[in-house]
Amino acid sequence: MKPLAYRMRPQKFEDVYGQDHLVGKDGILVSMLEKKKLLSFILYGPPGTGKTTIAQIFAAQSGLDVYFFNASTDSKAKLKDIIDTTSYHDILIVIDEIHRMKTDIQDYLLPFMENGNATIIGLTTLNPYQSINMAIRSRCHLYEVKNLDDEALEKTVLNGVRELDVDLKIEKSALSAIIRYSNHEVRTALNILESASLVLNDGDTLTSQMIYRIAGKINHDLDDHEDHFYDLLSALQKSIRGSDVDASIHYLARLITLGDLQSIIRRLIVIAYEDIGLANPLMGGKVLNACDSAIRVGFPEANLILSAIVIDMALSPKSNTAAIAIDQALRDYEENDTGVVPDHASNRKIKMNPDIYHYPHNDPDSVNDQSYLPDAIKDKTYYHPKDESSYEKALSDRLKMIDKIKHKKR
C-alpha cells in the first residue's frame, strides 16, 4: 500500500491548506488558470509545505502538455528533447530543485521562456533571491509557499486519521505533539501519524506519550500540558532579551531536551542581532562560532557550548536600534513613494557627470555634506542610537558629528 502522505496528496486546490494567497478563491494561481494567462513562476518555501502538490495541480489544469525536469539529476539532453516539442505547441515544464540548474541549461532554456513557447514552474527550498540565477529569476514570478500554521496541520492530521487502516481516536495533546515534532512539515506529520497507527488497534486512543516514543525524543519533563515548542523558543528569546540568565538557561535546557539543535541555533543568531545588536557588536561573531562548534560536536557535548553562549548573551548589554531602523525603513518603502536615487548616488548619472559626486575620503573625517536619501524622504531618520553601551555611545557621538556636517536634525 502507498504511504499515507502519498495517499493524502491533494488533487485539487480546495484541499490545499494554508496557501490561500496562492490557491484560494482569490489566489494568483487560480486567477491565472481562470483567465488562461499562464506565467512562469517559482514556488519557494520549506520542505513538506506543498510546493510539488501545488505545481502538479496547476499543471493538470493548465491545458498544456506537461514535462517534469529535475535540475539535480537530469541532463541538458533531456531538456533538449522536451524543448523540441515546442515546435508544434507550447509546453509547461515543472523544474524541481531549480536552484541547482547549471548555467548552460539555463542559457538553453531562456529563449524559449522569452518567446512564451515554454512556461516553467520552478520549485526550491532555498531563497530564490540568493540561490537562483538572475536571468531565470527575472523571467519568473516568485511565490512563497508558507509553513502551515497549527490549525492547517491539525486539519491535515485529522483527515489522515480517517484515511488510516485502523479506527483511532486522537487526543488534542497528541495533535499538538505531532505538530511539534513535524516542524510544521505536512509529510513528516503524516509519517508520524502513520507510524503511530502501526502500534494501535481499532478503538484505541492515540496519546502524546505515544507520539513522544514514536518520534524517538526524550520525554524527561514534557507532559500533556507543556508549552508549545515555539513558545519555548519565544521564552528563551524573551529571557535573554530581559537579561534573566537563570530563565535563559532553564528554557535552553527544555529545548535541548527536545533535541532540535538547528532551531536553537537559528534563534540564537537572531537574538544576537535583534536584541543585543550594536550594544555588543562582537556578539554576532561569538554566537556564530559557538553555533558552529555545537554543530561539530553534536549533543550532548553541544550542551556546554550552548550554555556558555546563552549566559554571555543574557548578561550582555542590549540594543534593538538596528532592528527598529530596518523595520521602519522597510515599512516606509512598502507603504510610501520614497522617490528615486539622487543623481550623486547613481552610478549611471555619475558616469555622465563625475563632478556631481563628492568623494568622502577626500574630506576631513571622511564626511561631507552630501545626503544620499531620495529627495522625497531626505529628512527621514531611521536609526536612533542608545547610549547604554560604550560602543553605541561612540556611534552616537560620531553620528552627531556627521549630522552636523550634513545639516541634518535627528
Sequence and secondary structure as in RCSB ss.txt:
>XXXX:A:sequence
MKPLAYRMRPQKFEDVYGQDHLVGKDGILVSMLEKKKLLSFILYGPPGTGKTTIAQIFAAQSGLDVYFFNASTDS
KAKLKDIIDTTSYHDILIVIDEIHRMKTDIQDYLLPFMENGNATIIGLTTLNPYQSINMAIRSRCHLYEVKNLDD
EALEKTVLNGVRELDVDLKIEKSALSAIIRYSNHEVRTALNILESASLVLNDGDTLTSQMIYRIAGKINHDLDDH
EDHFYDLLSALQKSIRGSDVDASIHYLARLITLGDLQSIIRRLIVIAYEDIGLANPLMGGKVLNACDSAIRVGFP
EANLILSAIVIDMALSPKSNTAAIAIDQALRDYEENDTGVVPDHASNRKIKMNPDIYHYPHNDPDSVNDQSYLPD
AIKDKTYYHPKDESSYEKALSDRLKMIDKIKHKKR
>XXXX:A:secstr
   HHHHT  SSGGG  S HHHHSTT HHHHHHHHT    EEEE STTSSHHHHHHHHHHHS SEEEEEETTT  
HHHHHHHHGGGGTS EEEEEETGGG  HHHHHHHHHHHHTTSEEEEEEESS HHHHS HHHHTTSEEEE     H
HHHHHHHHHHHHHSSS  EE HHHHHHHHHHHTT HHHHHHHHHHHHTT  TT EE HHHHHHHTT   SS  TT
   HHHHHHHHHHHHHTT HHHHHHHHHHHHHHT HHHHHHHHHHHIIIIIGGGSTTHHHHHHHHHHHHHHH TT
THHHHHHHHHHHHHHS    HHHHHHHHHHHHHHHS      GGG HHHHHH GGG   GGGSGGG  S   S G
GGTT        SSHHHHHHHHHHHHHHHHTT   
